[in-house]
Amino acid sequence: MLFNLFKKPLVKEQFEAYFNRLPDSFDIDWRKDGDFIVANLKVNDGEEYTFQVISAEEFVEVMNNILFEANQIPYNYQKEIFKLGRFTLTDEQFNELNDKAVKKSELKINKTCQLINQPA
């Protein structure tokens, strides 16, 4: 309880600014390496991040974490932005990642969440 006494409230203008830092779209190239999915995420005018995961679910989680960290969004704002939605894959992209027969692909991911209900 004492922790909450020192927790700073979110500021609407900062929330909007952090939300707008997230790209409207970005590209990911991925390939299978044994049981792993190795991906190369391209954001912010050419910045590239490589990550390795085991499943499509983990792929989405790590992809979102990289985007928030690459755009320097503080954790308390990340939690609120996640309430609006996350970057996610289409059903087709998700199934492709889980399909053992598909060895590599390129994905274009679009921002699907909208800035509607921001904190007061």
Secondary structure, DSSP 4 states (H G I P E B T S, - for coil): -HHHHTPPPP-HHHHHHHHHHS-SEEEEEEEEETTEEEEEEEETTTEEEEEEESSHHHHHHHHHHHHHHHTT--HHHHHHHHHH------HHHHHHHH-TT--EEEEEEE------S---
